[in-house]
Amino acid sequence: MFRGLRSKILFLMPLMIFILLCFFLLKALNHDPYFLPSAQIGKAFPTFHLPSLKGEAPFFTRKDLLGHPALVNVWASWCPTCVAEHPMLIQLAQSGVTIYGINYRDDTQDALHYLAEHGNPFKKIVVDAKGSLGVDLGIYGTPETFVIDAEGHILYRHVGDITQSVWLNKLKPLLDQSKVAEQI
Amino acid sequence: MIPELGHFALVAAGLIALIQCIVPLWGVYCRHSQWLAMGRSAAITQFLLVAFAFGALAWAFIAKDYSVRYVAEQSNSHLPLGYRISAVWGGHEGSLLLWAFILSIWTAGVALFSRSLPLILMARVLAVMGAVAAGFILFLLATSDPFARSLPYFPVDGQDLNPLLQDIGLIFHPPILYMGYVGFSVAFAFAIAGLLGGHLDAAWARWMRPWTLAAWGFLSLGIALGSWWAYSELGWGGWWFWDPVENASLMPWLAGTALIHSLAATEKRGVFKAWTVLLAIMAFSLSLLGTFLVRSGVLTSVHAFASDPTRGLFILGFLLIVIGGSLMLFALRANTLGGSARYGILSREMALLMNNVLLMTAASIVLLGTLYPLLADILNLGKISVGPPYFNALLVPLAEMILVLLGVGMVVRWKQHSWKTLAFTLWKPAVFAVFCGLIAPLWVQGDYGLRTSIVFLLVGWVFAVSVWDFISKIQMGKKGFWLGLKNLKFSYVGMLFAHLGFVVTVIGITMASLYSLEKDIRLAPGETFTEASYHIIFETAKTIQGPNYDAVQGVFQVYQGNEWVAQLHPEKRTYWVRQDQMTEAAIDAGWTRDIYIALGEPLDDHAWAVRIYIKPFVRWIWAGALLMALGAVCVVVDRRYRVLQNRELANHREVFHV
């Protein structure tokens, strides 16, 4: 009798787990991964002390990203979406946009290979091998792009690759605004 | 006009699928044999209608009908014919139509080739498949109609197929992968039919086995093709990225592998009935979950072409009904399946059980790694990304345990085996394995690593056990080698092929991961690059024009020692319509190594950034999958599944009172 009850509960387990999973998936559907909690907007870019990929300086800190409004792109050589995004970054860099790169949880050799093959749109590249800066930034996955102003405030955060429409509708207006603000 | 006919055929197919679901079940309820038989004709009609709809969409691509929105999004007038046809499944709507088409192929296959099945079981199986088909076609029509027109202002030319998808691998990868995914629907339908009837015996397992193995073989092949495509087309020599979409195909494969093993135990010994049913439900559920993850936009990835919450909501509802319903049925009926034979600690039953535990652990690890970022985000634990280190750290030891177990599992007997006789059978292979582990790393160029040593020990172990077992099976009848070989059962040979295939894949993965040579260099035409015994001469770089792209093509001569090996032509392409730059790597494939050359960016003074890989044994990864699929073919064609079916049919007639 007791045994029978136990096996019934056992057979009910898969259904319970599945319902739990469905609940999460439903939450995930209504949850926009591209959404940035508004509390983070306007906050200062986190401080860090990390090596540079190209070796032009022993270390980069937060100060190295200041001075101009810029894009900070989080990428990795193991990330297929980054490859898809890369031509866009190259195009932006050629049109004069300042882009800093954060090489996220990557092998340095792989990252250098990647740049050799696909070109380098980044003005400076910070190596975040252990993902510590990623944790401070709350990285969801690669690629992600932050818009920062000349003083290093985060103006916007975009998760996923930068498409033409994201650039024209979201990132470019913010960059232009803060450039104007800088001149004033 | 033809797209409208296709649309109409799809609507009709949805209705027929509904009939295929309801009428036979009603027939079971009223014991009405003609209604039972309707499932079969409905299945075939549904197949013809979906095939017509699929053909209509293909026709729109071939005829360059850009007033159809989906065609305009995925094709272009310069696209070669082969790619225009494969563009049919290049996007969201078309790949769903392909899914429905393949489901109808499997359904018609069951209707045509399982004529020996008892009528009631057949009716239930086809009804379940009809329900799945009806839901899927409704999803297609409601959220993702591939035949929608963009009239009156339609584009003059299309936006072209994503250049990444313009590759021979992508012509075959989705259909074969879907054959695997969707093929598990047959096992699922058998499981549900078994639960409904409450009669699961050896015959039921035997009917289900060839279908499950066929689906599993296709899935193995499909995953391998996808990996090969990534390797040859994405341009940086990787063959697996732990991308959510790849994981979505690996999970049903792991569950399916567990399923074919537990099915064997259910067929031979009548054990693990409830577990086998649960695995069949899980294999198909994970296929559906994969579709959900890819199609709903819940996870972002290169493969996920569509992000549309209504579609996601629809699939989630569909999942809830199909999986939730079947798990509910399982919870209600599983305890009535009963019938567990006794078996000892050292028995094949136990080995298969352990195999299942390991495989399902692996599947859970992959599932957790795929969903964890999502769960953590929802639970406000912060945003976390899970990458290759997690998967490698957890799955490599599991794979090693599976290899250890595999050697034992192949020779251990059903019910009970004595430790003594087992040790007597296995000591020679064990010695051989240790020998392999010690010797192999010496023969491999590169460092003598502990990891290589362990892998070769395990690989040698499985290989040696297979060979010893094979020889002893041949000698058993004492009729000489050839007669012994002839008397071997196809299903046994199939098992050997599949297991050796796994070993071959493991060798490929190990060698390619640990001993690849990767160089990024600056090379100008006329210069030579030398590495190990290879000399690679960069002759020229010239501009060429393809059917829908311009390209710079490099000409490389590869020498090993003084011997000429190959001439390679890597390209840097710019596709006209999307202006996408694509790296087309050139590969000299070989049994023991691939030479892989990709052109990077042009540097100043005519030089190029060139990427050169020498990847040892990388082909073995896919060759192993081919062997596994071949193994599945061997079991499917085994006579036993036909001969015995007829004999058992007589018994079943009585059981089902038809």
Interface residues (C-beta under 8 A of the other chain):
Chain A: G4 S7 K8 F11 L12 P14 L15 F18 I19 L21 C22 F24 L25 L26 K27 A28 L29 N30 H31 P33 A76 S77 W78 P80 T81 V83 A84 P87 R105 Q109 L112 H113 Y114 A116 E117 H118 G119 G131 G134 V135 G138 I139 Y140 G141 T142 V159 G160
Chain B: L164 L234 G235 W236 G238 F241 D243 A274 L278 I281 M282 S285 F292 S296 V298 T300 S301 V302 P309 G312 L313 L316 L319 L320 I323 G324 L327 M328 F330 A331 A334 N335 L371 P373 L374 L375 D377 I378 G382 K383 I384 S385 G387 P388 P389 E518 D520 D580 Q581 T583 A598 G600 E601 A609 R611
